[in-house]
């Protein structure tokens, strides 16, 4: 049965799905979808420019589970909502945002593992890449 013109299939093939590079990217995408939904848009699978391996609700469920396990508290969720709606993480260069940045990083580190387990995030693990401009010096006698 052919698909009607202009209509995307309800579930896209997961082989074509592109996972997020980080939990932060997944959260900002989720918040953009939730804000669009709140404003009246119809969020549906397979209609974006990039096919993702999840729905926004899947990321929210991971956050909810972390909250119920007491790994994330209301302060983390508040910061995630505020900065997720802004579409960016707090800046380390702005002194007034440093407390928010600490909570943001804690929340993203805790959200990273469950999103990786579900195949939603597939980039390098958070905190495992050296900062920009850093040089990695090998220890003598250790092989990589």
N, C-alpha and C positions, 0 to 999 in steps of 0.2 A: 504494500500500500504506500504510494508516494506521499511525501510530506508536502503540505500546502505551501505555496510560495510565500517567502517571508517568515516562515515559522521554523524555529529551531527545534530539534528533538529535545524531549524533556530531560533525558539523561545522556550526556555526551560520553563518548568512549573514554574510559579512564587512561588508556594508553596515550591519548592525545593531551591529557591534562598536564599542565605545567605547575609543579609545586612552587611554593613561595621560597624565596632565598632566606628569609628569617621570620621569626615569630612577630617581629615588629611590622614587617610588610604585611603579614597575614592579618594582624590586628587592625592596621590602618585601612586595609581593603574591607575588612568586616565592618568597621565603623562607617565607612563611606556607604556601604550597602544598607546598613541599618538606618542611617540618616536619610538616604534616598527613599527607603521604605516608609519611614515616618512621614516624609513629605508627600507621599502618595504614589511613588513609583512602584511598579511591579517587578520585583527581583525574581528572575528565573534562571535556572541552570542553562549553560550553553549559549547565552546571548551576549556575553561580553567579547571584547577583542581577544582575550586570552581565556582558554578553558581552564578552570581551576579544579582541583581534586576534591572540592568541598563546597558546601553552602555556608553562608555567613553564620547560620545557626549552629553548625558543627563547631566552629571556633568558640562561640558563646557557650556551648555545652562543655567544652574543655575548661573554660574559665569558671563555669558554675561548679564543676567537679572540684577544681582546685580550691574554690571558696568553701565548699562543704567539707573538704579535707583540712581546712584551716591553713592552707599554704599561701593563700592570698586573702587579705582582709579588705574591709570597706575602703580604707585609704588607698590601697592599690587600685581597686576598681574605680574609685572616683578619679584618680589621676589618669587611668587608662581611658575613661570616658571623655574627660576634658581634652586631653591631647589627641585622642583618636578622632574626635570631632574636628579638631583643628587640622588634622591630616599630617602631623609632624610630631617628632619626639621633642621633649624639652631640650633646650640648648645648654651645653656646659659653659658657654661663654657669658651667659647672662646670670648674674648672681641671684636674682630673684627666682630663677627656675631651678636652682641646684637641688633643693629639697625634692621638688617634683621629679627631677632626673633620677635621683636615688631610688625613689619608689617605682618609677617607670622601669628602670633597669632590673630591679628585683622582680617585678611582675613579668617582664619579658623573659628573664632567665627561667622562671618557674613555669611559664606557659610553653617554652620551647620544647621540652621533653614530650609532653602529651601530643603536641602537634606533629612532632617527628614520628612518634609511634603510629599515628594515623596516616602518615604519608602526605600531610598538608604542607610541611616544611621539609626541604631537602638540601638547603645550602649548608655552608660551613657552620659548625656549632658555635653558638654565641660564646664570646670570650676566648675562642680558640685562634682567632686571627690577630696578628700583631697590629698595633695601631699604625696609621699612615705615617710613613717616614721612619719607622722603627727598623732596626737591623737585628736579625737573629744571628747570634754568635754560637757556633757549635762548641761543645765541650770536648776537650781532647780525650781520646780513648773511647768515646761513645759513637756508635754508628747510628745513622738515621733510619 
